[in-house]
Amino acid sequence: MTILPKLFLLQLKKVSECQIYLPNTKEYKNKVQVYNRAIKNFPLAVVEPYNKNDVVALVRLANKYRVRFCVKGGGHNTAGSSVQTGTLVIDMSKFKRIGINPLEKRVIVEAGVLNNELDDACEPYQLALPLGTCNSVGVVGSTLGGGVGFLSRKFGLVIDNVIKFEIVTGQGKLLNVTKENHSDLFWGLRGAGAGHYGVVISIDYKLWKIPQKVYGGTISWSLSAGKKVLTHYFNVMKEADTSTFLYAYAGPSESGQASVSVFGICLQSKEKSKALFDSFLALAKPIEKNIGFRSYYELQSAHYNEGLAIYWKNKFVKGHPIELVDCIVNAMSECPENMGGIMLDPMGGAIKNLTKNETAFIHRENDYILSCTGIYSNDYVPKKIKQWVNKSMQEFGGYCQSTSYQNYEDQEASDHNQYFSHHSARLSKLKKKYDPHNLIYGILSKSK
Ligand SMILES: Cc1cc2nc3c(=O)[nH]c(=O)nc-3n(C[C@H](O)[C@H](O)[C@H](O)COP(=O)(O)OP(=O)(O)OC[C@H]3O[C@@H](n4cnc5c(N)ncnc54)[C@H](O)[C@@H]3O)c2cc1C
């Protein structure tokens, strides 16, 4: 399908309040613009529903006319899956309700809410979900692929804190999905929910009480200290308890020079947490340092530059392979124009409390996500930077698993096994049940 059937549009206007943005308009261009500026997709149109009845009407009409669609939340999927060419985009940005029940430590979050909006709403009660640190990521979108953040080693992935999904399935049925109701879908939505089984309207989560202040921040060194810092990093994370969550990053510093950093939080006492960060400070003189005892919400608002083109590859890592240290430092020293970064997201801790088959998220036995990213301040990533990313990932390959994190979706990969591994067949069966005409665009529908 290259254009929307006229009858579909006419009927949509009759049965719903949806706002429709057609190609060749300024609004359409803004609506299909996503975080990754390298994405240049051309959906059939963008439709903005205002309430769940709109979504039901929209999905039923899409079934009638066999219109393929995708769902857009915060627009941070780096492969552009939420604005896929040839599909109708259902833009959930009008769904902004956050309903907190501080006594029961629960919150209902609608599909257009962003990380910083939920953190802001939770702050007065000192409550939190283990959300990622990028303010403008969609809460629901990131939940559907797992959701890793500063609090994940303590409180699990975001999906581990879901009580209920409200969803309009691929056939247009409004369902409440819990452990007890539609348990097959409850399993699949926790890890493989992005763009597969329906349009999630809202999620009901349990929240966690967090201390008024936590110790954390960022320390950066020049790349020449990289070997010492990363070796210490692996040794620290190998022994760390669930209170410690530290990222390691090799990439350009604020001033643009090649550097290595650790950033994260420690939920232990002030003294113990400070001692942990001090052990890093003792390694070499840092070039930048911003650590202290402060509000968790302040630490959450890490700064991410907007308007960049991104080329992102990732693999999971099991264990704490110290051999990776040299590979990372060498790769970073060869990065063209310092326009790339290599990052380790720690896993472990409470993420391992569930087994890999209890949810669709199959990667729980791993200890890190290793990403290599080309970043360019334009609307494309130059070939030489892409080549650097691919060469680096090849060099890391011996220490990595074959699996990748679905939330860091690879624009070029077309094999769903790398995200879902031996859950793939079960997930495809579930897709046939809840989206029998394969109308919703997600990783499973683009795969070979
Ligand atoms: C700068 C940056 C930092 C990040 N940091 C982290 C991090 O710390 N931790 C982490 O876990 N991830 C992180 N991510 C990854 C992010 O969580 C995923 O890209 C996530 O899918 C983004 O959700 P979104 O709603 O913003 O994106 P979108 O592109 O709008 O959606 C992402 C996917 O979810 C689907 N989807 C969205 N809403 C719905 C819905 N209501 N119903 C059904 N399907 C839906 C879309 O179709 C698409 O496939 C980061 C990404 C970026 C770019």
The ligand as an SDF file (V2000), in Angstrom:
LIG
                    3D

 53 58  0  0  0  0  0  0  0  0999 V2000
   19.3920    8.4830   23.8090 C   0  0  0  0  0  0  0  0  0  0  0  0
   18.7330    7.2020   24.1980 C   0  0  0  0  0  0  0  0  0  0  0  0
   18.8890    6.7260   25.4930 C   0  0  0  0  0  0  0  0  0  0  0  0
   18.2760    5.5260   25.8760 C   0  0  0  0  0  0  0  0  0  0  0  0
   18.4470    5.0590   27.1520 N   0  0  0  0  0  0  0  0  0  0  0  0
   17.8730    3.8950   27.5310 C   0  0  0  0  0  0  0  0  0  0  0  0
   18.0430    3.3720   28.8410 C   0  0  0  0  0  0  0  0  0  0  0  0
   18.7170    3.9650   29.6800 O   0  0  0  0  0  0  0  0  0  0  0  0
   17.4390    2.2010   29.1510 N   0  0  0  0  0  0  0  0  0  0  0  0
   16.6710    1.5040   28.2470 C   0  0  0  0  0  0  0  0  0  0  0  0
   16.1410    0.4450   28.5850 O   0  0  0  0  0  0  0  0  0  0  0  0
   16.4970    1.9790   26.9940 N   0  0  0  0  0  0  0  0  0  0  0  0
   17.0760    3.1510   26.6280 C   0  0  0  0  0  0  0  0  0  0  0  0
   16.9050    3.6130   25.3470 N   0  0  0  0  0  0  0  0  0  0  0  0
   16.1340    2.8150   24.4110 C   0  0  0  0  0  0  0  0  0  0  0  0
   14.6470    3.1240   24.5260 C   0  0  0  0  0  0  0  0  0  0  0  0
   14.1590    2.6170   25.7390 O   0  0  0  0  0  0  0  0  0  0  0  0
   13.9210    2.4190   23.3820 C   0  0  0  0  0  0  0  0  0  0  0  0
   14.3540    2.9340   22.1700 O   0  0  0  0  0  0  0  0  0  0  0  0
   12.4130    2.5480   23.5110 C   0  0  0  0  0  0  0  0  0  0  0  0
   11.8120    1.6180   22.6510 O   0  0  0  0  0  0  0  0  0  0  0  0
   11.9580    3.9490   23.1840 C   0  0  0  0  0  0  0  0  0  0  0  0
   10.6000    4.1120   23.4260 O   0  0  0  0  0  0  0  0  0  0  0  0
    9.8750    5.3880   22.7790 P   0  0  0  0  0  0  0  0  0  0  0  0
    8.4490    5.3000   23.1140 O   0  0  0  0  0  0  0  0  0  0  0  0
   10.6260    6.6120   23.1350 O   0  0  0  0  0  0  0  0  0  0  0  0
   10.1460    5.1500   21.2440 O   0  0  0  0  0  0  0  0  0  0  0  0
    9.2210    4.8470   19.9840 P   0  0  0  0  0  0  0  0  0  0  0  0
   10.1830    4.8870   18.8510 O   0  0  0  0  0  0  0  0  0  0  0  0
    8.0660    5.7420   19.9280 O   0  0  0  0  0  0  0  0  0  0  0  0
    8.7260    3.3730   20.2590 O   0  0  0  0  0  0  0  0  0  0  0  0
    9.6340    2.3090   20.4420 C   0  0  0  0  0  0  0  0  0  0  0  0
    9.0070    0.9760   20.0420 C   0  0  0  0  0  0  0  0  0  0  0  0
    7.8980    0.7110   20.8930 O   0  0  0  0  0  0  0  0  0  0  0  0
    6.6930    0.6290   20.1430 C   0  0  0  0  0  0  0  0  0  0  0  0
    5.6580    1.3100   20.9170 N   0  0  0  0  0  0  0  0  0  0  0  0
    5.7380    2.5550   21.4480 C   0  0  0  0  0  0  0  0  0  0  0  0
    4.6150    2.8430   22.1120 N   0  0  0  0  0  0  0  0  0  0  0  0
    3.8150    1.7660   21.9990 C   0  0  0  0  0  0  0  0  0  0  0  0
    2.5060    1.4640   22.4640 C   0  0  0  0  0  0  0  0  0  0  0  0
    1.7910    2.3430   23.1680 N   0  0  0  0  0  0  0  0  0  0  0  0
    1.9670    0.2580   22.1470 N   0  0  0  0  0  0  0  0  0  0  0  0
    2.6680   -0.6490   21.4170 C   0  0  0  0  0  0  0  0  0  0  0  0
    3.9070   -0.4100   20.9530 N   0  0  0  0  0  0  0  0  0  0  0  0
    4.4750    0.7840   21.2360 C   0  0  0  0  0  0  0  0  0  0  0  0
    7.0030    1.3200   18.8270 C   0  0  0  0  0  0  0  0  0  0  0  0
    6.1800    0.8660   17.7830 O   0  0  0  0  0  0  0  0  0  0  0  0
    8.4640    0.9730   18.6230 C   0  0  0  0  0  0  0  0  0  0  0  0
    8.5970   -0.3250   18.0860 O   0  0  0  0  0  0  0  0  0  0  0  0
   17.5090    4.7980   24.9360 C   0  0  0  0  0  0  0  0  0  0  0  0
   17.3580    5.2810   23.6280 C   0  0  0  0  0  0  0  0  0  0  0  0
   17.9610    6.4740   23.2620 C   0  0  0  0  0  0  0  0  0  0  0  0
   17.7990    6.9630   21.8630 C   0  0  0  0  0  0  0  0  0  0  0  0
  1  2  1  0
  2  3  1  0
  2 52  2  0
  3  4  2  0
  4  5  1  0
  4 50  1  0
  5  6  2  0
  6  7  1  0
  6 13  1  0
  7  8  2  0
  7  9  1  0
  9 10  1  0
 10 11  2  0
 10 12  1  0
 12 13  2  0
 13 14  1  0
 14 15  1  0
 14 50  1  0
 15 16  1  0
 16 17  1  0
 16 18  1  0
 18 19  1  0
 18 20  1  0
 20 21  1  0
 20 22  1  0
 22 23  1  0
 23 24  1  0
 24 25  2  0
 24 26  1  0
 24 27  1  0
 27 28  1  0
 28 29  2  0
 28 30  1  0
 28 31  1  0
 31 32  1  0
 32 33  1  0
 33 34  1  0
 33 48  1  0
 34 35  1  0
 35 36  1  0
 35 46  1  0
 36 37  1  0
 36 45  1  0
 37 38  2  0
 38 39  1  0
 39 40  1  0
 39 45  2  0
 40 41  1  0
 40 42  2  0
 42 43  1  0
 43 44  2  0
 44 45  1  0
 46 47  1  0
 46 48  1  0
 48 49  1  0
 50 51  2  0
 51 52  1  0
 52 53  1  0
M  END
$$$$
